[in-house]
Amino acid sequence: MLKKFTFNMENLAVNTVYCGDSVSLIRKISPNTIALSFWSPPYFLGKEYEKEATYDSWQELLKNIITLHYEVLKPGGFLVINIADIIAFQDEKMPRIMGMNPANRKCDVTKDMILKVQSDFPNYNRRQIAEVLKCSEQTIDRRLNGNNIRGGKYAVGTHIKLVGGNIEQYAYDAGLFLYDKRIWKKDPAWANSKWTTNTLKSVSETEDLYIFWKPGEYTVNRERLTQGEWKEWGYRQIWEIPSVRANKEHPAMFPKELASRVIRLYTDEGDIILDPFLGSGTTAIAAIEAKRNFIGIEMIGKYAAIAKKNIKNAQHSQTFKSELLFPKEEKTELSVI
Ligand SMILES: C[S@@+](CC[C@H](N)C(=O)[O-])C[C@H]1O[C@@H](n2cnc3c(N)ncnc32)[C@H](O)[C@@H]1O
């Protein structure tokens, strides 16, 4: 049966979606009440909800949110952050040098050939050398200046950066300790697409789950999962879960199975689960299905509305399920959203 929680009027209520900025709203959660906070923040990929973000403002958001968790987590509670450790973003400061791919060369003029023309005709300018070799002036530039200098007229370079260390530091500074790290291995959806690259970089196929612990007693309840589930994923570091293919409602949903595993592993029935980056409501739905309470915060109105709709549906089918399982009078009421 779901536990009932009493809060003073100023505090956020459970089983409710709030539309607003988490940085201010988390402060309104009753201290020491959240058993688990599970979320996936903006990844600084230029999506609609992070268009204005700079790398620094994005880091500031993560730092603030993580820091605010210390107050609201129960002692012994967990903060689980799902994020791709390696992020890639356009960086104006990146030198604009591409890897060279000789097999792709449209023109077989080499640097040596250009140097030969230069020595034969020391007064020739770039246009004249290009005429002799029957190639473009850009080819002359590319071959002479490190082969693939883009000359500033192409897109800025992609900067690859690790962010897990920053997150760990923010948590540590806030009094939360890294407890574990799991890896979500997504299905290689790219395998069927026309994905190509002119680099030696790998395709990203995993995301990380950073699990932080607020010092305090916690329960290791082996009954949370079946024996089969413990073997299949409970004890395992790598979780293979297909990613959400149809991101119709929201551009960056994580799979319900991911939220479900985290919730069932780290909490008991009736606990409160927080998601301050609720998006389409996945964490809340997984919480409802696992008979936990939730608090959800989403900044963008249209996503908060989608989350509310999805949550209502989940509550409805959950109530329906419990009606089948229990006599009517034992049914627990959920707060109205
Ligand atoms: C990666 S998405 C989360 C998707 C979600 N896990 C799902 O399955 O639908 C991050 C969400 O955080 C929201 N967001 C970004 N900054 C926020 C803030 N300061 N406060 C609340 N929500 C925020 C975005 O609008 C976006 O919907």
The ligand as a Tripos MOL2 file, in Angstrom:
@<TRIPOS>MOLECULE
LIG
   27    29     1     0     0
SMALL
NO_CHARGES

@<TRIPOS>ATOM
      1 C1         16.7890   14.7830  -21.4240 C.3       1 LIG1
      2 S1         15.2390   15.4660  -21.2150 S.3       1 LIG1
      3 C2         14.4560   14.3230  -20.1160 C.3       1 LIG1
      4 C3         13.5840   13.3250  -20.8260 C.3       1 LIG1
      5 C4         12.8690   12.3570  -19.8980 C.3       1 LIG1
      6 N1         13.7960   11.5250  -19.1570 N.3       1 LIG1
      7 C5         11.8970   11.4840  -20.6970 C.2       1 LIG1
      8 O1         12.0650   10.2500  -20.7260 O.co2     1 LIG1
      9 O2         10.9800   12.0370  -21.3070 O.co2     1 LIG1
     10 C6         15.5500   16.8410  -20.1690 C.3       1 LIG1
     11 C7         14.3060   17.6520  -19.8550 C.3       1 LIG1
     12 O3         14.6580   18.6180  -18.8690 O.3       1 LIG1
     13 C8         13.9210   19.8070  -19.1060 C.3       1 LIG1
     14 N2         14.6500   20.9010  -18.4420 N.ar      1 LIG1
     15 C9         15.7820   21.5230  -18.8560 C.ar      1 LIG1
     16 N3         16.1900   22.4410  -17.9530 N.ar      1 LIG1
     17 C10        15.2950   22.3800  -16.9350 C.ar      1 LIG1
     18 C11        15.1690   23.0720  -15.6830 C.ar      1 LIG1
     19 N4         16.0590   24.0090  -15.3310 N.pl3     1 LIG1
     20 N5         14.1350   22.7560  -14.8790 N.ar      1 LIG1
     21 C12        13.2310   21.8140  -15.2470 C.ar      1 LIG1
     22 N6         13.2940   21.1320  -16.4110 N.ar      1 LIG1
     23 C13        14.3180   21.4000  -17.2390 C.ar      1 LIG1
     24 C14        13.8730   19.9010  -20.6110 C.3       1 LIG1
     25 O4         12.8090   20.7210  -21.0460 O.3       1 LIG1
     26 C15        13.7220   18.4350  -21.0100 C.3       1 LIG1
     27 O5         12.3690   18.1030  -21.1940 O.3       1 LIG1
@<TRIPOS>BOND
     1     1     2 1
     2     2     3 1
     3     2    10 1
     4     3     4 1
     5     4     5 1
     6     5     6 1
     7     5     7 1
     8     7     8 2
     9     7     9 1
    10    10    11 1
    11    11    12 1
    12    11    26 1
    13    12    13 1
    14    13    14 1
    15    13    24 1
    16    14    15 ar
    17    14    23 ar
    18    15    16 ar
    19    16    17 ar
    20    17    18 ar
    21    17    23 ar
    22    18    19 1
    23    18    20 ar
    24    20    21 ar
    25    21    22 ar
    26    22    23 ar
    27    24    25 1
    28    24    26 1
    29    26    27 1
@<TRIPOS>SUBSTRUCTURE
     1 LIG1         1 GROUP 0 **** ****
